[in-house]
C-alpha cells in the first residue's frame, strides 16, 4: 500500500486514503520528494523543497505552489492524521500533452527502517545494471523502481547499487552510496547521481570535520579494494554495508562510525532548532 494513515491531500483537499489512486503518478511526468517526520517536524524540509523546485527546473516544468504552501500543507497533513513520526511523499504530476501541473499529492507512505542489528553489522547489497535518465531530477520512474525491487526480492537483500553501461557504480536504487578506502571517503560525481539530502549533509560533515572526501567514479571491478561502504537516505540515515556478494566490508570502520555519529548530531541539532 503506497498511501497509509487515514487521509491524504489531493489538490489542497483532504480525502480518505481508501480513495488514493496508486496509478495516477505514472500517468504523465511526475516529480516527487520524500521527507522524514520526527516529533511532528519535517526534517531538512528546506533542502527537500529546494530539490523539488530544482527537479522541476531541470525538467523544464513549473510548480504552482510556494514554499509556504508546502510547509502549511505538510503541517495540516500531520495534524489531520495525528501522526508525529513517519515519512511523507510529495508528488506533482504534469499532463502528458504539456507542462502544466495537474495533480498535487501529499501523503504518508510506508518507510523502510533498518534494525539496530543492521546499523551495527551492516546490510547486504547487490548490483543492478540500470541508470537514471536524468539523475539530478527526482522523477517518478515505475519501470526502474520495479526492476530494482525485483532484484532486491530475488536476492533477499536490502538494496541494489546501480551500475551504468561502462561498469561504474552511480548510486543505490533508493539511496546514495559512499566508499571508504585508506580512511578516504569516495562517492560518485554529483552530476551523475541524484543529490540526496542526506548525501549533501554527509559531504558538508566531511568538509567541516576535515574528513578526506573525493567525488570520483568507482568501477565495479574496484569494489573488492574498498575497506568500507555505507548507504545514505532519508529513512535509513547512514547505514553500513557488510557485503556485496562475496566482497565483505568493515561495518565498524572508524571513519564510518564517526560520520554516523556526526550525522545523528546534525539531525538532532535541526530538530532542536525547530522546537
N, C-alpha and C positions, 0 to 999 in steps of 0.2 A: 504494500500500500504506500503510495507516494505521499499522500496528504494525510496527516494524522491530527489528533486533537479534535475539538468539536466544530470549530469554524475556520474558514479561510476567507481571504479578501479577493474579490474579483471586480476590477474596475471601481474601487472605492466602496464596494458593498460587501457586507458580511453575508456569507452563505454557509449552510451546513456542509460539513466535509463529505457527506454522502453524495453531494451534487458535483464533486470535483471531477473534471474530465481529464484523465491522465494522458489522453491522446492529443489534447489541444496544443501543448508546446511544440509538438512535432509538425504542426501544420503551418508551414512558412518558416521564417527565421526567428529564432528566439535567443536572446541573451539572458544571462542569469547570474546571480550571486548566491552564495550560501554563507550564512552568518551564525556564529555560535552565540547563544544567550546564556549568561550565568547571572544568577541573583537578579534577574529581570533586566540586565544590561546587555545590549548587543555589543560584543567585544570587537574593538577596532572598526566600529561602524563607518567612521570617516574614510578609512582605507578601502573598505568594501564598496562604498558608494563612488569613490573616485575611480575605482577599477570598472564599475558598472558603466559609468559615463565614458570611460576610455574604450571599453569594448564597443560601445555604440559608435564612437568617433571612428575607430579603426574600420568598422563595418559600414561606415557611411550611413548611419541610422541616427534618428533624433528621438530623444526621450522627452516626453511632455512634462513629467513630474520634476519638482525641485528637490533639493536636499531636505528641506524642511518637510515636504510632503512625505518622503520616505521615512524620515525619523518619526513623524507623527503616526503614520500608518502602522509601522512596526510596534510602536508603543501601544497603540489601540489593540493590535492583534494579541500582544502579550497579556493585556488586561482582560480582553474578551474571553480568552481561553484559560485564564487564571493559571498560567504556566510561566515559571520564572527560570527554568533551565531547559534547554533544548536547542534545536537547530532550525533556523528559518531560511526559506528559499524565496528569492525574488525572481520572477520570470517576466520578461517583457516580450510579447510576441508581436511580430510585424507581418503584414499581409504578404502573400506570395507575389502579388502583382505590383507591389510598391514598397515604399519605406515608411509608411505611416503606421503609427502604433495602433494596434487593435485590442490587445488584452494585457492587463496588468494583474499578475497573480502573486499573492504573498501568503505563505502558509508554513506551518510547522511540518517538517519532514523527518523521517527516521534518521538517526545518526549512528555511525559505527564508532563505538567506544572501545579502544583496546583495554585489555585487562591489566591488572598490576603486574602479572607474570609477563605479559607482552613487553611492558616497559622495562622490566628487569632483565629478561632473557632475549628480547628481540623477537621479530616475526619472520616468517618465511615469505619470500618474494620470488616471482617468476619473471619471465620476459615475454613480450608480445610485439610482433612486427606491425607497428602502426604509428602514425603521426597525426598531429592536429593540422588541418588545412590552414588555419590561421591561429598560430599558437598564442599570440598575445591577447586574443579576444576570447572571452568566456562565452562560447556559443553552444547552445543545446545540440548535441550530436548523439542521436539514439543508436546509430549503427556502430560507431566506435565504442560507445558505452556497453552495448550488448556483447561485442567481441571481447572486450576486456572482462566483463562479468562472466562470460562463458569460460574463459581461460582460468579465472580465479576459482570458479566452481569445480572445473575439471581437475585441477591440481590441488584443490583444498588448501589454498594459500591465502595470505592476507591481501596482497596487492601484486600487480604486474608493472614492470618498467617498460616504457615504450621505446622501441628501437627503430631508427629511421632506415632508409634503404641502403645507407652506407655503413650500417652497423654501429652507429653511435647512439648512446643512451641519452634520451632527452629529459624525460620526467616520468612520474608514475601516472596511471590512468586517472587517479583522483588525488594526486599528491605531487610534491616536488621531491627530488632526491639529492642528497649530498653524500660525497665520498670523503674519507679521511685516509691520507697516506703520509707517513712520516710527520704526523702532527699538523699537516696542512689540509685545509678543507677545500674541496673541489666541487663545483656544481656547473651545470651546463650554461652556456651563454644566455643572457636574458632575452635576446632577440629570438631564441629558438624554443622558448618554453612559455607556458602560462605563468606570469609572475605572481605566484601565490602571495597572499598577505602574510602568512607565517614565514614564507621564504624571505620576503622583504625584511621582516624583523630579525631573522637569523643573520642576514647579511649585515644589518646595522649593528647587531650584537657583536659579531666578529670584528667589525671595523673599530667599534668603540673600545673593545677589550683586547685589542691587538692580537687577535687570533688570525693567523695567516689564512686568507681565503682567496681563491682564484676561480675565475669563470673560464672554464676550459672544457673542450669536448672530451668525453671519455668513451672509448670504444669497448664493445662488449668483450673483446679479447683481453682487455686490461682489468676486467673485474677481479680476477684472482690476485692481482697485485695490491688491492686495497686492504687496509687494516680494519676499517670500519665503514659502515653505511648507515644513514638514517633518512627517514621519510619525514616530511613536514606537511601539515594541513590544518584546516580549521578545526576539525573534530579530534584529530589524532595528536595535535601539537607537534612534539618532536619524538619520533618513535624509532628505536634502534632496529636494525635488520640483523638477523642471526645467520641467514644463509640465502643464497640464490643457487638453487640446485645443489651441486656438490661443493660449491665455494662457500666457506664459512668465514664469519667476521666476528670481531670482538664487540659485543654489546655493552661492555663495561669500559670502553676506551675513555681515558682521562679527558680528552678534548670533547668527546661526545657528551659525557656526563656534565661537564662544565657548561656546555651550550644548553643542555636540557634545564639545568638549574637557572641559568640567566634568562631563558625564555619564560619559565614559570614566574620568575620575578617581574618580568616586563608585563605579563598579563595581570598579575596582582596589582601592580602599580596603576595600570589602566583602570581596573575595576575601582580601586580606591579613589582615583581622580574623578570618577563619575558618581560617587556616593555623597 
